[in-house]
Amino acid sequence: MPFEMLPLKDIINKYFEGDSVEVSLEDKVVRKSIVIDPERCVSCGLCVEACPLGVIDSTTPYPEIDVDRCVYCGRCVEACPLDAVEIIHLLGKVVKNYLIVYRVRRNKKLLYNRKRCIMCLVCKKNCPFGAIYVEEEGIKFDMERCTLCGYCGYLCPCGAIDFEVE
């Protein structure tokens, strides 16, 4: 179900003052954010301990997440007993000249297209969990280590890695 549906011409008029703007979204745009609700958080530190990259600062009254370094793996969300941490995924698509924005929960399945892969290994070099390795026939994913955070798909320059969302 769409989160919001807006005509593109309204967006262009509002944000670009009617200038001639060409909008081209071939497939989709995904935006992520992560928030800690200070009304629910009791600063127990479990999210800080669970973060494999150490991007949550606990020296403030409530933990703060360095969103520039976070890969949205969801381990802090799973560790929080009070559901104070939330990752929000927004998926935007252009359909029949409308921008449709969906709010999705999280990735549920990794989709790899070997034919699109150029073996640049950007995904392998940047996977914070070491879940990507190389074999003769191409790259492989260790789904025991993979958290479905989507970072490899975000970095993939040729769109060979994608995710099915809940």
C-alpha positions as CSV (number, residue, x, y, z in Angstrom):
1,M,0.0,0.0,0.0
2,P,1.4,3.4,-1.0
3,F,2.6,5.7,1.8
4,E,2.0,8.7,-0.4
5,M,1.2,9.4,-4.0
6,L,2.0,12.7,-5.6
7,P,1.9,13.9,-9.2
8,L,5.4,14.7,-10.5
9,K,4.3,18.1,-11.9
10,D,3.2,19.2,-8.4
11,I,6.6,18.2,-6.9
12,I,8.4,20.0,-9.7
13,N,6.3,23.2,-9.3
14,K,6.7,23.2,-5.5
15,Y,10.4,22.5,-5.3
16,F,11.8,23.9,-8.6
17,E,9.4,26.9,-9.0
18,G,8.1,25.6,-12.3
19,D,11.5,25.4,-14.0
20,S,11.8,22.9,-16.8
21,V,13.0,19.8,-15.0
22,E,13.4,16.3,-16.6
23,V,12.7,13.5,-14.1
24,S,14.2,10.1,-14.9
25,L,13.9,7.3,-12.4
26,E,14.6,4.0,-14.2
27,D,13.7,1.7,-11.4
28,K,13.5,2.9,-7.8
29,V,15.0,5.1,-5.2
30,V,15.5,3.8,-1.7
31,R,16.0,6.0,1.3
32,K,16.8,4.7,4.8
33,S,16.8,6.4,8.2
34,I,17.4,5.1,11.7
35,V,15.9,6.7,14.8
36,I,16.0,6.1,18.5
37,D,12.8,7.1,20.3
38,P,14.0,9.0,23.5
39,E,10.6,8.4,25.1
40,R,11.1,4.6,24.9
41,C,14.9,4.4,25.3
42,V,16.2,3.8,28.8
43,S,19.9,4.0,27.8
44,C,20.6,0.4,28.7
45,G,23.4,0.2,26.1
46,L,22.3,-3.1,24.4
47,C,22.1,-1.4,21.0
48,V,25.7,-0.1,21.5
49,E,26.9,-3.6,22.3
50,A,25.1,-5.2,19.4
51,C,26.4,-2.8,16.7
52,P,29.1,-4.6,14.8
53,L,30.6,-1.4,13.4
54,G,30.6,0.6,16.7
55,V,28.7,3.5,15.2
56,I,26.4,4.1,18.2
57,D,27.7,6.7,20.7
58,S,26.6,6.1,24.3
59,T,28.3,9.1,25.9
60,T,25.1,11.2,25.4
61,P,22.0,10.9,27.5
62,Y,20.5,8.7,24.8
63,P,22.5,6.7,22.2
64,E,23.2,8.6,19.0
65,I,23.8,6.8,15.7
66,D,26.5,8.0,13.2
67,V,24.2,7.7,10.1
68,D,27.1,8.3,7.8
69,R,28.8,5.1,8.9
70,C,25.7,3.0,9.7
71,V,24.8,0.2,7.2
72,Y,21.3,-0.4,8.6
73,C,22.0,-4.0,9.5
74,G,19.3,-4.0,12.1
75,R,21.2,-5.6,14.9
76,C,20.6,-2.7,17.2
77,V,16.8,-3.0,16.4
78,E,16.9,-6.7,17.4
79,A,18.8,-6.0,20.6
80,C,16.5,-3.3,21.9
81,P,14.0,-4.8,24.4
82,L,11.8,-1.7,24.3
83,D,11.5,-1.3,20.5
84,A,13.1,2.2,20.8
85,V,15.2,1.8,17.7
86,E,13.6,1.8,14.3
87,I,14.9,1.6,10.7
88,I,12.7,3.3,8.2
89,H,13.0,2.3,4.5
90,L,11.2,4.5,1.9
91,L,11.0,3.1,-1.6
92,G,10.1,5.6,-4.3
93,K,9.0,4.7,-7.9
94,V,7.7,6.7,-10.8
95,V,4.6,5.1,-12.2
96,K,2.5,6.7,-14.9
97,N,3.9,10.2,-14.1
98,Y,3.2,9.8,-10.4
99,L,5.8,9.5,-7.7
100,I,4.7,6.7,-5.4
101,V,6.4,6.4,-2.0
102,Y,6.1,3.1,-0.1
103,R,7.3,2.5,3.5
104,V,8.8,-1.0,3.7
105,R,9.9,-2.9,6.8
106,R,13.3,-4.5,5.8
107,N,15.0,-6.7,3.2
108,K,13.9,-10.3,3.3
109,K,15.8,-11.8,0.4
110,L,19.0,-11.0,-1.5
111,L,18.7,-11.1,-5.3
112,Y,21.9,-11.4,-7.3
113,N,22.0,-11.1,-11.1
114,R,25.3,-12.7,-12.3
115,K,24.8,-11.4,-15.9
116,R,24.8,-7.8,-14.7
117,C,27.9,-8.3,-12.4
118,I,31.2,-6.9,-13.7
119,M,33.2,-8.4,-10.9
120,C,34.5,-5.1,-9.6
121,L,34.3,-6.5,-6.1
122,V,33.1,-3.2,-4.6
123,C,30.6,-5.2,-2.7
124,K,33.1,-7.7,-1.3
125,K,35.6,-4.9,-0.3
126,N,32.9,-3.0,1.6
127,C,30.8,-5.7,3.2
128,P,31.1,-5.0,7.0
129,F,30.3,-8.6,7.8
130,G,32.6,-10.4,5.4
131,A,29.6,-12.2,3.9
132,I,30.8,-11.9,0.2
133,Y,33.5,-14.1,-1.3
134,V,34.7,-15.0,-4.8
135,E,34.6,-18.4,-6.5
136,E,35.4,-19.4,-10.1
137,E,31.9,-18.8,-11.3
138,G,31.5,-15.4,-9.6
139,I,30.7,-13.9,-6.3
140,K,28.9,-15.8,-3.6
141,F,27.1,-14.8,-0.5
142,D,27.5,-16.4,2.9
143,M,23.9,-16.1,4.1
144,E,24.9,-17.2,7.7
145,R,27.0,-13.9,8.0
146,C,24.8,-11.7,5.8
147,T,22.4,-9.5,7.7
148,L,20.5,-8.3,4.5
149,C,21.5,-4.7,5.4
150,G,21.5,-3.8,1.7
151,Y,24.9,-2.0,1.8
152,C,26.3,-4.1,-1.0
153,G,23.3,-3.4,-3.3
154,Y,23.6,0.3,-2.5
155,L,27.2,0.3,-3.6
156,C,27.0,-1.9,-6.6
157,P,27.7,0.3,-9.6
158,C,25.8,-2.0,-12.1
159,G,22.8,-3.0,-10.1
160,A,23.6,-6.7,-9.9
161,I,22.6,-6.9,-6.3
162,D,19.1,-6.1,-5.2
163,F,16.7,-7.1,-2.4
164,E,13.2,-8.3,-2.0
165,V,11.5,-6.3,0.8
166,E,8.8,-7.3,3.3
